[in-house]
Structures are given as structure tokens and as C-alpha cells.
Amino acid sequence: MTPVISPRRLLVDGLILSALFSVVAVGSLWLNPASWLDDYPPDVRAAIGDSIQQPRALQVVTGALLVLVVIGGLTWSLRRLDSELCGIGFWSASLHTFLIFWIINTVDVVVVDWLFFMNLLRSRVVLPGTDGLAGYDDYFFHFRSSFLSSAPWVGSFVLSVVVGAGWWWFVARRRQREAGELKLR
């Protein structure tokens, strides 16, 4: 079966989820930039070494909020797509999820990394003793880690297949079973 998507639903929901994702990411960056130390450029991480303690509680809360935004948002988006298209299956749910992930990823790079991290919040995110390091001006670092490494592609693919399978198992399969039972009566 050919996957069916709604470009309008994809764009609207992708931008809404991206905005929520960005608010959580930028908020935690504002509260304590060290919570994102693992995502800083290599020269900054090397200069910092073990001199800064990462706020584990903030990382856990931020991670939980980001998972909630993504999982809750995807569920909401898939329900809207399902309603709009009068039912979707595994392939449509998987493709929609994959594309939503990439909208979020793109907005994360452009808005969170390039706009906020590298420009608007620059004075706030420069860690002590690292001012002037080249990594703070390396736009390609963020592009490379988000688009040219295998982790985002593999992660998006695997999560999309899992979400699509979950959608099929819990929604589409039940709907097919109910339709089959109705036909027998």
C-alpha cells in the first residue's frame, strides 16, 4: 500500500512541534548552558574538560519534556492525519513521523543552534574560559552533526518504523478487525 500524507498537516504539525521543542531546548539553554555541554563543539568541550558539572536534574527534566513533546506531539499529529485522511496505516504513519522528525531537526539547527546558540544567546552560552574559541563560530559543526552524521538518520528511521508499527498495532489493525467483524454480521 502506498503511503498517503498531507503536506499541509505535515507542515503545520511539524512547525508546531518544532516550536514546542525549541521552547524547551532554548529554555534549558537559558537556565544553564552547561546542561547542553555534550552538544557543544569539540574545542569547547576539550577546553572545559571536567571543570564544569552538568546539572543532571535539569538534563533529566529537559529530556523528559522533549520526549513528551515528541511522543505526545506525534500522537496528536497522527490522530489529526488519520482523521483528515479517514484512516492511515503503517506506511503513512511511518513516513509522516520520519518527515516530522526532520522538520524538527531542521528547525533545531536553524533556530536553536544557529539563531539562539550562535547569535542571540551567545553571551549567555559562552562557558567560562572558552571565549574566543573557533567552535562558537562553526556553523558547519551544527549542520554536520545534525545532517551529515548517521545517528539522526538511523534514529529517525528506527523511531519512524517503531511509531508506524505501534500505530498499525493499536489503531489501524483494530479498525480493520472491527470492519471485518461488521462485515460478518
Backbone as CSV, one residue per row, in Angstrom:
resi,resn,N_x,N_y,N_z,CA_x,CA_y,CA_z,C_x,C_y,C_z
1,MET,0.829,-1.176,0.000,0.000,0.000,0.000,0.878,1.246,0.000
2,THR,0.570,2.194,-0.826,1.330,3.433,-0.948,1.013,4.361,0.221
3,PRO,2.064,4.915,0.859,1.788,5.833,1.961,1.112,7.105,1.458
4,VAL,0.198,7.598,2.247,-0.512,8.823,1.923,-0.179,9.830,3.014
5,ILE,0.221,11.020,2.593,0.494,12.068,3.568,-0.261,13.323,3.177
6,SER,-0.355,14.237,4.088,-0.970,15.531,3.854,0.120,16.583,4.036
7,PRO,0.574,17.203,2.948,1.638,18.213,3.087,1.257,19.345,4.054
8,ARG,0.005,19.756,4.032,-0.438,20.823,4.931,-0.344,20.367,6.376
9,ARG,-0.831,19.169,6.674,-0.786,18.631,8.036,0.658,18.474,8.478
10,LEU,1.494,17.991,7.588,2.899,17.794,7.887,3.567,19.120,8.245
11,LEU,3.337,20.138,7.443,3.963,21.437,7.678,3.434,22.091,8.953
12,VAL,2.120,22.129,9.113,1.532,22.773,10.298,1.968,22.056,11.573
13,ASP,1.774,20.748,11.613,2.126,19.999,12.820,3.633,20.003,13.055
14,GLY,4.411,19.889,11.983,5.872,19.925,12.119,6.355,21.236,12.706
15,LEU,5.771,22.346,12.271,6.181,23.646,12.803,5.704,23.840,14.245
16,ILE,4.510,23.355,14.568,4.029,23.453,15.956,4.934,22.641,16.882
17,LEU,5.242,21.405,16.497,6.120,20.571,17.330,7.528,21.154,17.414
18,SER,7.996,21.730,16.316,9.313,22.366,16.316,9.342,23.551,17.270
19,ALA,8.268,24.331,17.291,8.198,25.484,18.194,8.232,25.016,19.651
20,LEU,7.445,23.982,19.972,7.446,23.455,21.343,8.817,22.900,21.719
21,PHE,9.417,22.132,20.802,10.746,21.568,21.012,11.754,22.685,21.255
22,SER,11.684,23.737,20.438,12.620,24.865,20.550,12.453,25.608,21.872
23,VAL,11.223,25.785,22.331,10.979,26.463,23.606,11.643,25.693,24.747
24,VAL,11.488,24.381,24.753,12.102,23.562,25.808,13.624,23.638,25.712
25,ALA,14.161,23.483,24.494,15.620,23.491,24.319,16.221,24.849,24.680
26,VAL,15.646,25.918,24.158,16.177,27.259,24.441,15.973,27.612,25.920
27,GLY,14.847,27.198,26.490,14.614,27.455,27.913,15.659,26.804,28.790
28,SER,15.983,25.558,28.506,17.002,24.873,29.309,18.390,25.455,29.040
29,LEU,18.631,25.888,27.816,19.898,26.540,27.477,20.019,27.851,28.248
30,TRP,18.916,28.574,28.340,18.895,29.841,29.085,19.129,29.589,30.579
31,LEU,18.470,28.559,31.123,18.604,28.273,32.554,20.034,27.889,32.924
32,ASN,20.634,27.014,32.123,22.004,26.591,32.413,22.624,25.990,31.152
33,PRO,23.456,26.767,30.465,24.073,26.261,29.225,24.872,24.978,29.408
34,ALA,25.385,24.738,30.592,26.180,23.528,30.832,25.339,22.262,30.694
35,SER,24.012,22.398,30.737,23.170,21.209,30.567,23.294,20.640,29.159
36,TRP,23.785,21.451,28.227,23.968,21.013,26.840,25.443,20.828,26.496
37,LEU,26.293,20.699,27.494,27.744,20.606,27.266,28.111,19.503,26.274
38,ASP,27.423,18.379,26.312,27.730,17.279,25.388,27.465,17.657,23.929
39,ASP,26.687,18.701,23.686,26.371,19.136,22.326,27.206,20.335,21.875
40,TYR,28.104,20.794,22.715,28.980,21.910,22.339,30.037,21.426,21.347
41,PRO,30.626,22.341,20.581,31.697,21.961,19.649,32.875,21.312,20.396
42,PRO,33.615,20.450,19.710,34.698,19.694,20.364,35.755,20.563,21.049
43,ASP,36.129,21.698,20.437,37.169,22.522,21.061,36.689,23.119,22.387
44,VAL,35.409,23.431,22.479,34.853,23.969,23.720,34.809,22.856,24.772
45,ARG,34.347,21.669,24.383,34.302,20.549,25.334,35.703,20.205,25.842
46,ALA,36.690,20.251,24.938,38.065,19.936,25.336,38.600,20.994,26.304
47,ALA,38.305,22.266,26.047,38.781,23.337,26.924,38.124,23.267,28.298
48,ILE,36.890,22.833,28.356,36.161,22.743,29.630,36.617,21.531,30.424
49,GLY,36.802,20.405,29.741,37.196,19.180,30.429,36.190,18.817,31.503
50,ASP,36.667,18.605,32.704,35.808,18.253,33.834,35.588,19.432,34.780
51,SER,35.874,20.646,34.322,35.805,21.796,35.226,34.380,22.260,35.519
52,ILE,33.410,21.824,34.727,32.016,22.225,34.939,31.182,20.975,35.180
53,GLN,30.371,21.037,36.202,29.433,19.957,36.469,28.158,20.207,35.670
54,GLN,27.736,19.199,34.937,26.483,19.319,34.213,25.330,19.137,35.191
55,PRO,24.322,19.984,35.105,23.175,19.877,36.021,22.281,18.701,35.626
56,ARG,22.511,17.559,36.243,21.795,16.330,35.867,20.282,16.471,36.007
57,ALA,19.824,17.149,37.057,18.375,17.297,37.257,17.753,18.063,36.080
58,LEU,18.418,19.139,35.653,17.909,19.905,34.511,17.943,19.065,33.244
59,GLN,18.983,18.265,33.067,19.070,17.401,31.892,17.936,16.375,31.888
60,VAL,17.622,15.804,33.034,16.551,14.813,33.122,15.205,15.466,32.824
61,VAL,14.958,16.627,33.427,13.694,17.326,33.195,13.581,17.740,31.726
62,THR,14.655,18.283,31.169,14.651,18.697,29.759,14.419,17.491,28.862
63,GLY,15.122,16.405,29.116,14.947,15.189,28.319,13.516,14.676,28.384
64,ALA,12.953,14.658,29.584,11.572,14.188,29.746,10.593,15.100,28.996
65,LEU,10.804,16.406,29.092,9.932,17.344,28.370,10.060,17.182,26.856
66,LEU,11.285,16.983,26.372,11.480,16.800,24.932,10.828,15.507,24.449
67,VAL,10.948,14.439,25.230,10.294,13.177,24.868,8.780,13.355,24.878
68,LEU,8.266,14.048,25.879,6.830,14.312,25.964,6.343,15.119,24.765
69,VAL,7.100,16.142,24.387,6.736,16.952,23.219,6.722,16.091,21.962
70,VAL,7.766,15.297,21.774,7.863,14.496,20.550,6.827,13.377,20.527
71,ILE,6.743,12.570,21.573,5.802,11.442,21.582,4.356,11.939,21.626
72,GLY,4.080,12.859,22.529,2.728,13.412,22.612,2.347,14.146,21.342
73,GLY,3.284,14.922,20.826,3.028,15.672,19.598,2.824,14.767,18.397
74,LEU,3.615,13.700,18.308,3.444,12.752,17.201,2.099,12.036,17.289
75,THR,1.715,11.663,18.493,0.412,11.004,18.669,-0.709,11.943,18.234
76,TRP,-0.633,13.180,18.694,-1.618,14.205,18.319,-1.633,14.403,16.802
77,SER,-0.454,14.515,16.201,-0.358,14.743,14.764,-0.893,13.554,13.961
78,LEU,-0.550,12.339,14.394,-1.038,11.152,13.686,-2.555,11.019,13.795
79,ARG,-3.100,11.367,14.944,-4.562,11.334,15.091,-5.222,12.345,14.157
80,ARG,-4.624,13.521,14.043,-5.165,14.543,13.131,-5.065,14.082,11.681
81,LEU,-3.921,13.488,11.321,-3.741,12.985,9.957,-4.724,11.858,9.671
82,ASP,-4.873,10.956,10.625,-5.804,9.839,10.483,-7.226,10.356,10.275
83,SER,-7.610,11.340,11.025,-8.951,11.918,10.896,-9.122,12.617,9.545
84,GLU,-8.103,13.363,9.153,-8.159,14.109,7.893,-8.234,13.189,6.680
85,LEU,-7.517,12.072,6.732,-7.458,11.155,5.592,-8.401,9.961,5.740
86,CYS,-9.216,9.976,6.768,-10.180,8.885,7.028,-9.486,7.539,7.184
87,GLY,-8.396,7.549,7.920,-7.677,6.322,8.228,-6.320,6.264,7.550
88,ILE,-5.298,5.925,8.324,-3.948,5.726,7.778,-3.417,4.405,8.306
89,GLY,-2.433,3.872,7.615,-1.819,2.616,8.014,-0.365,2.802,8.404
90,PHE,0.356,1.701,8.459,1.757,1.669,8.859,2.625,2.614,8.035
91,TRP,2.542,2.517,6.720,3.444,3.301,5.868,3.197,4.798,5.995
92,SER,1.951,5.201,6.027,1.635,6.626,6.162,2.088,7.154,7.518
93,ALA,1.841,6.387,8.574,2.261,6.803,9.919,3.787,6.900,9.996
94,SER,4.479,5.937,9.407,5.946,5.944,9.436,6.519,7.110,8.647
95,LEU,6.013,7.324,7.442,6.519,8.419,6.610,6.230,9.770,7.267
96,HIS,5.026,9.945,7.773,4.656,11.194,8.441,5.589,11.442,9.634
97,THR,5.838,10.406,10.429,6.713,10.524,11.590,8.139,10.878,11.165
98,PHE,8.652,10.207,10.156,10.006,10.472,9.671,10.139,11.931,9.224
99,LEU,9.169,12.400,8.461,9.235,13.779,7.969,9.069,14.799,9.093
100,ILE,8.235,14.507,10.064,8.096,15.394,11.229,9.429,15.493,11.972
101,PHE,10.107,14.344,12.166,11.417,14.370,12.820,12.371,15.298,12.085
102,TRP,12.345,15.264,10.762,13.278,16.089,10.002,12.888,17.554,9.982
103,ILE,11.625,17.851,10.105,11.230,19.251,10.273,11.752,19.757,11.615
104,ILE,11.547,18.962,12.667,12.043,19.346,13.994,13.558,19.497,13.966
105,ASN,14.261,18.571,13.341,15.721,18.614,13.260,16.197,19.867,12.529
106,THR,15.536,20.195,11.422,15.923,21.372,10.645,15.691,22.651,11.435
107,VAL,14.533,22.763,12.070,14.252,23.949,12.889,15.222,24.021,14.065
108,ASP,15.573,22.871,14.642,16.534,22.848,15.742,17.877,23.438,15.308
109,VAL,18.353,23.044,14.146,19.636,23.559,13.665,19.540,25.055,13.369
110,VAL,18.537,25.449,12.608,18.440,26.840,12.164,18.076,27.787,13.317
111,VAL,17.069,27.413,14.107,16.596,28.327,15.151,17.394,28.180,16.448
112,VAL,17.436,26.958,16.989,18.090,26.783,18.287,19.600,26.960,18.172
113,ASP,20.218,26.205,17.257,21.684,26.252,17.165,22.189,27.548,16.539
114,TRP,21.770,27.849,15.337,22.331,28.999,14.630,21.809,30.333,15.157
115,LEU,20.508,30.455,15.364,19.955,31.742,15.784,20.220,32.014,17.264
116,PHE,19.788,31.087,18.137,19.921,31.346,19.570,21.322,31.056,20.099
117,PHE,21.825,29.829,19.887,23.114,29.444,20.452,24.247,30.307,19.911
118,MET,24.278,30.486,18.602,25.413,31.175,17.998,25.252,32.687,17.909
119,ASN,24.035,33.191,18.115,23.837,34.630,17.960,23.124,35.284,19.142
120,LEU,21.833,35.058,19.298,21.049,35.794,20.289,21.451,35.518,21.733
121,LEU,21.791,34.286,22.048,22.188,33.943,23.417,23.692,33.748,23.547
122,ARG,24.426,34.241,22.589,25.874,33.987,22.543,26.570,34.339,23.853
123,SER,26.300,35.507,24.390,26.994,35.913,25.615,26.610,35.013,26.789
124,ARG,25.431,34.427,26.742,24.954,33.570,27.834,25.520,32.149,27.725
125,VAL,25.763,31.659,26.500,26.181,30.265,26.322,27.690,30.063,26.287
126,VAL,28.447,31.152,26.196,29.900,31.007,26.222,30.298,30.605,27.636
127,LEU,30.898,29.448,27.736,31.278,28.906,29.041,32.570,29.556,29.532
128,PRO,32.742,29.663,30.852,33.926,30.319,31.415,35.231,29.741,30.868
129,GLY,36.105,30.629,30.439,37.415,30.228,29.936,37.418,29.761,28.490
130,THR,36.291,29.885,27.787,36.241,29.405,26.402,35.936,30.527,25.409
131,ASP,35.892,31.755,25.884,35.580,32.876,24.998,36.621,32.972,23.886
132,GLY,36.152,33.142,22.669,37.042,33.272,21.523,37.393,31.973,20.826
133,LEU,36.942,30.839,21.321,37.236,29.567,20.655,36.489,29.490,19.320
134,ALA,37.111,28.875,18.353,36.555,28.805,16.990,35.234,28.059,16.923
135,GLY,35.001,27.110,17.813,33.781,26.310,17.792,32.514,27.135,17.905
136,TYR,32.597,28.272,18.594,31.421,29.127,18.746,30.989,29.770,17.428
137,ASP,31.878,29.803,16.451,31.560,30.393,15.141,31.437,29.345,14.041
138,ASP,31.447,28.077,14.384,31.446,26.997,13.402,30.018,26.538,13.076
139,TYR,29.403,27.216,12.113,28.048,26.856,11.694,28.016,25.435,11.128
140,PHE,29.095,25.064,10.452,29.124,23.744,9.816,29.131,22.620,10.854
141,PHE,29.642,22.862,12.058,29.618,21.845,13.112,28.185,21.399,13.380
142,HIS,27.274,22.349,13.525,25.870,22.017,13.808,25.213,21.335,12.605
143,PHE,25.523,21.816,11.409,24.985,21.204,10.195,25.470,19.765,10.068
144,ARG,26.770,19.574,10.254,27.380,18.243,10.126,26.797,17.273,11.148
145,SER,26.695,17.694,12.410,26.216,16.760,13.435,24.726,16.452,13.277
146,SER,23.968,17.357,12.651,22.529,17.126,12.503,22.132,16.500,11.168
147,PHE,22.926,16.716,10.137,22.524,16.230,8.811,23.510,15.266,8.163
148,LEU,24.780,15.356,8.503,25.777,14.542,7.812,26.271,13.347,8.620
149,SER,25.850,13.231,9.861,26.230,12.050,10.634,25.105,11.018,10.531
150,SER,25.435,9.784,10.805,24.446,8.713,10.629,23.415,8.656,11.745
151,ALA,23.748,9.120,12.945,22.848,8.986,14.104,21.454,9.582,13.868
152,PRO,21.336,10.818,13.366,19.983,11.351,13.160,19.190,10.569,12.109
153,TRP,19.857,10.113,11.070,19.161,9.368,10.016,18.698,8.013,10.517
154,VAL,19.601,7.295,11.159,19.258,5.968,11.668,18.210,6.091,12.778
155,GLY,18.413,7.038,13.679,17.458,7.242,14.760,16.072,7.600,14.247
156,SER,16.006,8.495,13.282,14.711,8.880,12.706,14.043,7.709,12.016
157,PHE,14.825,6.922,11.290,14.274,5.769,10.588,13.729,4.743,11.574
158,VAL,14.546,4.399,12.569,14.128,3.383,13.548,12.894,3.853,14.314
159,LEU,12.916,5.084,14.810,11.766,5.596,15.552,10.517,5.686,14.678
160,SER,10.696,6.025,13.416,9.551,6.102,12.498,8.931,4.727,12.274
161,VAL,9.769,3.721,12.132,9.265,2.359,11.958,8.560,1.900,13.237
162,VAL,9.134,2.199,14.390,8.511,1.822,15.663,7.165,2.523,15.831
163,VAL,7.118,3.823,15.538,5.854,4.565,15.649,4.837,4.029,14.649
164,GLY,5.270,3.790,13.415,4.364,3.237,12.401,3.823,1.878,12.808
165,ALA,4.698,1.038,13.350,4.258,-0.286,13.810,3.296,-0.158,14.983
166,GLY,3.597,0.753,15.888,2.696,0.994,17.012,1.344,1.506,16.541
167,TRP,1.365,2.407,15.580,0.103,2.923,15.030,-0.696,1.797,14.393
168,TRP,-0.011,0.982,13.594,-0.702,-0.133,12.947,-1.269,-1.080,14.003
169,TRP,-0.464,-1.432,15.015,-0.875,-2.408,16.010,-2.064,-1.918,16.842
170,PHE,-2.002,-0.681,17.301,-3.009,-0.199,18.234,-4.205,0.480,17.581
171,VAL,-4.043,0.983,16.351,-5.143,1.738,15.739,-5.631,1.087,14.445
172,ALA,-4.775,0.995,13.460,-5.186,0.511,12.141,-5.639,-0.945,12.179
173,ARG,-4.920,-1.781,12.887,-5.271,-3.200,12.973,-6.621,-3.385,13.667
174,ARG,-6.823,-2.644,14.745,-8.104,-2.723,15.457,-9.243,-2.262,14.551
175,ARG,-8.995,-1.191,13.819,-10.011,-0.678,12.898,-10.333,-1.708,11.814
176,GLN,-9.301,-2.372,11.287,-9.516,-3.404,10.263,-10.282,-4.590,10.845
177,ARG,-9.915,-4.965,12.058,-10.591,-6.073,12.710,-12.071,-5.743,12.949
178,GLU,-12.341,-4.522,13.415,-13.727,-4.106,13.642,-14.515,-4.066,12.329
179,ALA,-13.878,-3.607,11.265,-14.552,-3.557,9.964,-14.838,-4.968,9.474
180,GLY,-13.915,-5.896,9.722,-14.135,-7.286,9.345,-15.265,-7.912,10.122
181,GLU,-15.337,-7.597,11.417,-16.424,-8.137,12.237,-17.766,-7.564,11.819
182,LEU,-17.750,-6.305,11.415,-19.002,-5.698,10.971,-19.492,-6.349,9.677
183,LYS,-18.550,-6.731,8.823,-18.928,-7.356,7.565,-19.542,-8.742,7.799
184,LEU,-19.060,-9.430,8.840,-19.577,-10.783,9.119,-20.997,-10.765,9.661
185,ARG,-21.391,-9.691,10.257,-22.737,-9.613,10.865,-23.796,-9.363,9.885
